[in-house]
Amino acid sequence: MASPLNVFKTVTKELTATNEVIYTAPNGFTGIVLMAQVANVTTTTEDVTFIHFDSSESLETELVKSFEIPGNDAASVVTGKLVLQTGDSVKAFASTANSLKLTLSILESLDA
């Protein structure tokens, strides 16, 4: 069976204080992050770090670093779209475990 040309996905994750891979573009696909929102589910200000990992260069680039999100609030951690080539990832972590929840909206497009 042929792979679909485009697949929309939602990825959610409760962030820990450890730098973790949240999503990796699968083999043969380009992942396009359409939206990345972090919600603070506590009443205190918490920090988030959101990272692009380029697998071909083994390079991590912070898109936001120690970005403060007030209690009971949310923020977008990307402006515009983020393109992830096959094997590239997004990583994230919070200043305090179980305080922040990340939601990604992703379009996976089949590589030609």
SULJO-V457151 format. One record per residue. N is the residue number from 1. PHI is phi in degrees with one decimal (NA if undefined). BURIAL is 1 if it has 9 or more other ideal C-beta (glycine too) atoms within 8 Angstrom, else 0. Layout:
# SULJO-V457151
n=N phi=PHI burial=BURIAL
n=N phi=PHI burial=BURIAL
This chain:
# SULJO-V457151
n=1 phi=NA burial=0
n=2 phi=-72.6 burial=0
n=3 phi=-73.8 burial=0
n=4 phi=-67.1 burial=0
n=5 phi=-65.9 burial=0
n=6 phi=-133.7 burial=0
n=7 phi=-133.0 burial=0
n=8 phi=-93.0 burial=0
n=9 phi=-136.4 burial=1
n=10 phi=-118.9 burial=0
n=11 phi=-121.3 burial=1
n=12 phi=-123.1 burial=0
n=13 phi=-155.7 burial=1
n=14 phi=-84.0 burial=0
n=15 phi=-77.9 burial=1
n=16 phi=-108.0 burial=1
n=17 phi=-88.9 burial=0
n=18 phi=-107.0 burial=0
n=19 phi=-65.3 burial=0
n=20 phi=-120.0 burial=1
n=21 phi=-72.1 burial=0
n=22 phi=-98.9 burial=1
n=23 phi=-152.2 burial=1
n=24 phi=-129.0 burial=1
n=25 phi=-64.7 burial=1
n=26 phi=-71.0 burial=0
n=27 phi=-57.3 burial=0
n=28 phi=85.5 burial=0
n=29 phi=-128.2 burial=1
n=30 phi=-102.7 burial=1
n=31 phi=-97.1 burial=1
n=32 phi=-115.4 burial=1
n=33 phi=-79.8 burial=1
n=34 phi=-85.8 burial=0
n=35 phi=-155.0 burial=1
n=36 phi=-139.7 burial=1
n=37 phi=-120.7 burial=1
n=38 phi=-116.8 burial=1
n=39 phi=-107.5 burial=1
n=40 phi=-90.9 burial=1
n=41 phi=-97.7 burial=0
n=42 phi=-112.1 burial=1
n=43 phi=-98.3 burial=0
n=44 phi=-110.4 burial=0
n=45 phi=-68.1 burial=0
n=46 phi=-127.8 burial=1
n=47 phi=-106.0 burial=1
n=48 phi=-126.9 burial=1
n=49 phi=-122.1 burial=1
n=50 phi=-123.7 burial=1
n=51 phi=-128.7 burial=1
n=52 phi=-95.9 burial=1
n=53 phi=-113.0 burial=1
n=54 phi=-91.1 burial=1
n=55 phi=-68.7 burial=1
n=56 phi=-70.7 burial=0
n=57 phi=-108.3 burial=0
n=58 phi=50.5 burial=0
n=59 phi=-120.9 burial=0
n=60 phi=-98.2 burial=0
n=61 phi=-126.5 burial=0
n=62 phi=-71.8 burial=0
n=63 phi=-89.1 burial=1
n=64 phi=-138.8 burial=1
n=65 phi=-130.1 burial=0
n=66 phi=50.4 burial=0
n=67 phi=-78.4 burial=1
n=68 phi=-80.2 burial=0
n=69 phi=-121.4 burial=1
n=70 phi=-60.9 burial=0
n=71 phi=-57.2 burial=1
n=72 phi=54.8 burial=0
n=73 phi=-134.6 burial=0
n=74 phi=-143.9 burial=0
n=75 phi=-150.0 burial=1
n=76 phi=-87.4 burial=1
n=77 phi=-102.9 burial=1
n=78 phi=-134.5 burial=1
n=79 phi=-112.7 burial=0
n=80 phi=83.5 burial=0
n=81 phi=-102.6 burial=0
n=82 phi=-121.5 burial=1
n=83 phi=-95.3 burial=0
n=84 phi=-116.9 burial=1
n=85 phi=-75.2 burial=1
n=86 phi=-43.9 burial=1
n=87 phi=89.1 burial=1
n=88 phi=-73.9 burial=1
n=89 phi=-134.6 burial=1
n=90 phi=-114.6 burial=1
n=91 phi=-126.5 burial=1
n=92 phi=-159.6 burial=1
n=93 phi=-156.4 burial=1
n=94 phi=-111.1 burial=1
n=95 phi=-69.8 burial=0
n=96 phi=-133.9 burial=0
n=97 phi=-60.2 burial=0
n=98 phi=63.7 burial=0
n=99 phi=-106.5 burial=1
n=100 phi=-125.4 burial=1
n=101 phi=-122.1 burial=1
n=102 phi=-105.6 burial=1
n=103 phi=-125.3 burial=1
n=104 phi=-113.7 burial=1
n=105 phi=-108.7 burial=1
n=106 phi=-129.0 burial=1
n=107 phi=-110.3 burial=1
n=108 phi=-96.7 burial=1
n=109 phi=-115.5 burial=1
n=110 phi=-63.1 burial=1
n=111 phi=-69.6 burial=0
n=112 phi=-82.1 burial=0
